[in-house]
Amino acid sequence: MSTLYNQSEKNTYKSYAYLAGFIALIASVGWALSYFYQDVTILYIALGFSLITSFYSYWNSDKIVLKISKAKPASKEEYPELHRITENLAISNGLPKPRLYVMEDAQPNAFATGRNPEKGVIAVTTGLMERLERAELEAVIAHELGHIGNNDILISSIVVVLVGTIVLIADFFFRMAFFGRMGGGRDKGGALIMVGAIVFIILAPILAQLLKLAISRKREYLADSTAALTTRYPEGLARALEKISKDPRQLKTANDATAHLYLVSPFRGKEQNSWFRKLFMTHPPVEDRIKALREMS
């Protein structure tokens, strides 16, 4: 058990390193724009835009994600077992009980969101509650509480915004280079700037996405180990992951913006088509997660 726990600590430090890489990428975007167009104001605009969007995401990420996912509050009267399990596990972890939401969807899955443990939210699908045994459901909730306790929910929210910011700034870069509306554009080395813009518009969003996925994958291993330590029954989460990953149904409300938040990728069958798709998987292979959990038993 100690081996995976130690690895979880390493994953935490690595995740912060990836997050620092995101910030550096945004700074480099602003610097590139200001250098090409001889205007430091562009750098200030890029940094200001990233700060504003990050601040907005910090305060509203949970509301946005819940609305996209069409999740509704889970009342104690309708879902008493879910509330009991969550409350007991939250006490065990020394965390406030998160708000609970339910998504009407047959695919078994779950995610956590919110800006801090006091504002944490856990959302589960109706399919999850129908398909899993109690020990398996406890393990899934413990996993999501792990995300909350480890502050993954805040980092995940910031990462989503940073990826979007990179894409928007890259697009802005391309448009300025193409139309030459700033700094003389085409009159001042327009051809060279155009080539640089095309390369940048292709590479920057890809790099941002890869950094985002790397953070997501590390966080899943960390939450898995946290759940195993909380329940003291790694096999519960291992069996839950097996059931969820083998379910062939698609999650109707899932999209690329929120896919990395879920316990298991909500998309079915798309990741195995090619090595390129595997590169952009939002989650580590389920088989690897199950193997790590069973090595803890």
C-alpha positions as CSV (number, residue, x, y, z in Angstrom):
1,M,0.0,0.0,0.0
2,S,2.8,2.4,0.8
3,T,4.3,2.1,-2.7
4,L,1.2,3.5,-4.4
5,Y,0.7,6.1,-1.7
6,N,4.3,7.4,-2.2
7,Q,3.6,7.5,-6.0
8,S,0.5,9.6,-5.2
9,E,2.7,12.2,-3.5
10,K,5.0,12.3,-6.5
11,N,2.0,12.8,-8.8
12,T,1.0,15.8,-6.8
13,Y,4.3,17.5,-7.4
14,K,4.3,16.6,-11.1
15,S,0.8,18.0,-11.5
16,Y,2.0,21.4,-10.2
17,A,4.9,21.3,-12.6
18,Y,2.5,20.7,-15.5
19,L,0.3,23.6,-14.3
20,A,3.4,25.8,-14.2
21,G,4.0,24.8,-17.8
22,F,0.5,26.0,-18.7
23,I,1.2,29.4,-17.2
24,A,4.6,29.6,-19.0
25,L,2.8,28.8,-22.2
26,I,0.3,31.6,-21.8
27,A,3.2,34.0,-21.0
28,S,5.1,32.9,-24.1
29,V,2.0,33.4,-26.2
30,G,1.7,37.0,-25.0
31,W,5.4,37.6,-25.4
32,A,5.4,36.2,-29.0
33,L,2.5,38.5,-30.0
34,S,4.1,41.6,-28.4
35,Y,7.5,40.7,-30.1
36,F,6.0,40.2,-33.6
37,Y,4.0,43.4,-33.4
38,Q,6.4,45.6,-31.4
39,D,3.7,46.3,-28.9
40,V,4.0,45.3,-25.2
41,T,0.4,46.1,-24.7
42,I,-0.5,42.8,-26.3
43,L,1.4,40.9,-23.6
44,Y,-0.5,42.8,-20.9
45,I,-3.8,42.0,-22.7
46,A,-3.0,38.3,-23.0
47,L,-2.0,38.0,-19.3
48,G,-5.0,40.1,-18.3
49,F,-7.4,38.0,-20.3
50,S,-6.0,34.8,-18.7
51,L,-6.3,36.2,-15.2
52,I,-9.9,37.4,-15.8
53,T,-11.0,34.1,-17.2
54,S,-9.3,32.2,-14.5
55,F,-11.0,34.3,-11.8
56,Y,-14.4,33.8,-13.5
57,S,-13.7,30.0,-13.6
58,Y,-12.7,29.9,-10.0
59,W,-16.1,31.3,-8.9
60,N,-18.4,29.7,-11.4
61,S,-16.8,26.5,-12.6
62,D,-19.1,24.2,-10.6
63,K,-22.2,26.0,-11.9
64,I,-21.0,25.8,-15.5
65,V,-20.1,22.1,-15.3
66,L,-23.4,21.1,-13.6
67,K,-25.4,23.0,-16.2
68,I,-23.5,21.4,-19.1
69,S,-24.0,18.0,-17.6
70,K,-27.7,18.6,-16.9
71,A,-27.2,17.5,-13.3
72,K,-30.0,18.1,-10.7
73,P,-29.8,18.2,-6.9
74,A,-30.1,14.8,-5.2
75,S,-32.5,15.1,-2.3
76,K,-32.1,13.1,0.8
77,E,-35.7,11.8,0.5
78,E,-35.1,10.4,-3.0
79,Y,-31.5,9.2,-2.5
80,P,-31.0,8.4,1.2
81,E,-28.3,5.8,0.6
82,L,-26.2,8.1,-1.5
83,H,-26.3,10.7,1.2
84,R,-25.5,8.2,4.0
85,I,-22.5,6.9,2.1
86,T,-21.2,10.3,1.2
87,E,-21.6,11.7,4.7
88,N,-19.8,8.7,6.4
89,L,-16.9,8.9,3.9
90,A,-16.7,12.7,4.3
91,I,-16.4,12.4,8.0
92,S,-13.7,9.7,7.6
93,N,-11.7,12.1,5.4
94,G,-12.3,15.1,7.6
95,L,-14.1,16.9,4.8
96,P,-17.3,18.8,4.7
97,K,-20.1,16.8,3.1
98,P,-20.3,17.9,-0.6
99,R,-23.5,18.8,-2.3
100,L,-24.9,15.8,-4.3
101,Y,-26.3,15.9,-7.8
102,V,-27.7,13.2,-10.1
103,M,-27.6,12.9,-13.9
104,E,-30.4,11.0,-15.6
105,D,-28.2,8.7,-17.7
106,A,-27.8,5.0,-18.1
107,Q,-24.0,5.0,-18.3
108,P,-22.5,4.5,-14.8
109,N,-20.1,7.4,-14.1
110,A,-19.4,10.3,-11.7
111,F,-17.4,13.4,-11.3
112,A,-16.5,16.1,-8.7
113,T,-16.3,19.8,-9.1
114,G,-16.2,23.0,-7.1
115,R,-13.5,25.6,-6.1
116,N,-12.6,24.1,-2.7
117,P,-13.7,21.4,-0.2
118,E,-16.2,23.7,1.4
119,K,-17.9,24.2,-2.1
120,G,-17.3,20.7,-3.3
121,V,-19.9,18.9,-5.5
122,I,-20.2,15.2,-6.4
123,A,-22.5,14.3,-9.3
124,V,-23.4,10.6,-10.2
125,T,-25.5,9.1,-12.9
126,T,-28.6,7.1,-12.2
127,G,-26.8,4.2,-14.0
128,L,-24.0,4.3,-11.4
129,M,-26.4,3.8,-8.6
130,E,-28.3,1.0,-10.4
131,R,-25.3,-1.0,-11.5
132,L,-22.9,-0.9,-8.6
133,E,-23.0,-2.8,-5.3
134,R,-22.7,-0.8,-2.1
135,A,-18.9,-1.4,-1.6
136,E,-18.3,-0.4,-5.2
137,L,-20.4,2.8,-4.9
138,E,-18.6,3.7,-1.7
139,A,-15.3,3.3,-3.5
140,V,-16.5,5.6,-6.3
141,I,-17.6,8.3,-3.9
142,A,-14.3,7.9,-2.0
143,H,-12.5,8.5,-5.3
144,E,-14.5,11.7,-5.9
145,L,-13.9,12.8,-2.3
146,G,-10.2,12.2,-3.0
147,H,-10.4,14.7,-5.9
148,I,-12.0,17.2,-3.5
149,G,-9.7,16.7,-0.6
150,N,-6.6,16.8,-2.9
151,N,-7.8,20.1,-4.5
152,D,-8.0,18.5,-7.9
153,I,-11.3,20.1,-8.6
154,L,-9.7,23.6,-8.5
155,I,-6.7,22.6,-10.6
156,S,-9.0,20.9,-13.1
157,S,-11.2,24.0,-13.4
158,I,-8.1,26.3,-14.0
159,V,-6.7,23.9,-16.6
160,V,-10.0,23.9,-18.6
161,V,-9.8,27.7,-18.7
162,L,-6.1,27.8,-19.6
163,V,-6.6,25.4,-22.5
164,G,-9.5,27.6,-23.8
165,T,-7.3,30.7,-23.3
166,I,-4.4,29.2,-25.3
167,V,-6.8,28.3,-28.2
168,L,-8.4,31.8,-28.2
169,I,-5.0,33.6,-28.2
170,A,-3.6,31.3,-30.9
171,D,-6.6,32.1,-33.0
172,F,-6.2,35.8,-32.3
173,F,-2.5,35.5,-33.3
174,F,-3.5,33.8,-36.6
175,R,-6.1,36.5,-37.4
176,M,-3.7,39.3,-36.8
177,A,-1.0,37.8,-38.9
178,F,-3.4,37.0,-41.7
179,F,-5.1,40.4,-41.9
180,G,-2.0,42.4,-40.9
181,R,-4.0,44.8,-38.8
182,M,-1.5,45.4,-36.1
183,G,2.1,46.6,-36.4
184,G,2.0,46.7,-40.1
185,G,1.4,43.0,-40.4
186,R,2.2,42.1,-44.0
187,D,4.5,45.2,-44.5
188,K,6.9,44.1,-41.8
189,G,8.0,40.6,-42.6
190,G,4.5,39.5,-43.2
191,A,5.5,36.3,-44.9
192,L,7.7,35.2,-42.0
193,I,5.0,36.2,-39.4
194,M,2.4,34.2,-41.4
195,V,4.6,31.1,-41.3
196,G,5.2,31.5,-37.6
197,A,1.5,32.1,-37.0
198,I,0.5,28.9,-38.9
199,V,3.0,26.9,-36.9
200,F,1.9,28.4,-33.7
201,I,-1.9,28.0,-34.3
202,I,-1.2,24.3,-34.9
203,L,1.2,23.5,-32.1
204,A,0.1,25.7,-29.2
205,P,-3.4,24.2,-28.7
206,I,-2.0,20.7,-29.1
207,L,0.6,21.3,-26.5
208,A,-2.0,22.9,-24.2
209,Q,-4.3,19.9,-24.6
210,L,-1.4,17.4,-23.9
211,L,-0.6,19.3,-20.7
212,K,-4.2,19.2,-19.7
213,L,-4.5,15.5,-20.3
214,A,-1.2,14.8,-18.4
215,I,-2.6,16.6,-15.3
216,S,-5.9,14.7,-15.6
217,R,-4.2,11.3,-15.8
218,K,-2.0,11.9,-12.8
219,R,-4.9,13.1,-10.8
220,E,-6.9,9.9,-11.4
221,Y,-4.1,7.7,-10.0
222,L,-3.9,10.0,-7.0
223,A,-7.7,9.8,-6.4
224,D,-7.6,6.0,-6.9
225,S,-5.0,5.6,-4.1
226,T,-6.9,8.0,-1.8
227,A,-10.1,6.0,-2.3
228,A,-8.3,2.7,-1.5
229,L,-6.7,4.2,1.6
230,T,-10.1,5.6,2.8
231,T,-12.2,2.5,2.3
232,R,-9.3,0.1,3.0
233,Y,-10.8,-2.1,0.3
234,P,-9.0,-1.4,-3.1
235,E,-10.9,-4.3,-4.7
236,G,-14.1,-2.2,-4.4
237,L,-12.9,0.5,-6.7
238,A,-11.2,-2.1,-9.0
239,R,-14.5,-3.9,-9.5
240,A,-16.3,-0.6,-10.0
241,L,-13.9,0.5,-12.7
242,E,-14.3,-2.9,-14.5
243,K,-18.1,-2.5,-14.5
244,I,-18.1,1.1,-15.6
245,S,-15.5,0.7,-18.4
246,K,-17.3,-2.4,-19.8
247,D,-20.6,-0.6,-20.1
248,P,-21.1,0.1,-23.8
249,R,-23.5,3.1,-23.5
250,Q,-22.4,6.7,-24.3
251,L,-22.9,9.4,-21.8
252,K,-25.3,11.7,-23.6
253,T,-24.2,15.0,-22.0
254,A,-20.5,14.4,-22.2
255,N,-18.2,16.6,-24.3
256,D,-14.5,17.3,-24.7
257,A,-14.6,20.2,-22.2
258,T,-15.8,18.1,-19.3
259,A,-14.7,14.6,-20.2
260,H,-11.6,14.7,-18.0
261,L,-13.7,15.3,-14.9
262,Y,-15.4,11.9,-14.9
263,L,-14.3,8.8,-13.1
264,V,-13.8,7.0,-16.4
265,S,-13.8,8.5,-19.9
266,P,-17.5,9.0,-20.8
267,F,-16.7,8.2,-24.4
268,R,-17.0,4.6,-25.6
269,G,-14.9,2.9,-28.3
270,K,-13.2,6.0,-29.6
271,E,-10.0,5.7,-27.7
272,Q,-8.9,2.4,-29.1
273,N,-9.0,3.3,-32.8
274,S,-5.4,4.5,-33.2
275,W,-2.3,5.5,-31.3
276,F,-3.2,9.2,-32.0
277,R,-6.5,8.9,-30.2
278,K,-4.8,7.1,-27.3
279,L,-2.4,10.0,-27.0
280,F,-5.3,12.4,-26.4
281,M,-7.2,10.1,-23.9
282,T,-8.4,12.1,-20.9
283,H,-7.8,9.2,-18.5
284,P,-5.1,6.6,-17.9
285,P,-5.9,3.1,-19.2
286,V,-8.5,1.5,-16.9
287,E,-6.4,-1.7,-16.9
288,D,-3.4,0.1,-15.4
289,R,-5.6,1.6,-12.7
290,I,-7.1,-1.7,-11.8
291,K,-3.7,-3.4,-11.7
292,A,-2.4,-0.7,-9.4
293,L,-5.3,-1.1,-7.1
294,R,-5.1,-4.9,-6.9
295,E,-1.4,-4.7,-6.1
296,M,-2.5,-2.8,-3.0
297,S,-4.7,-5.6,-1.8
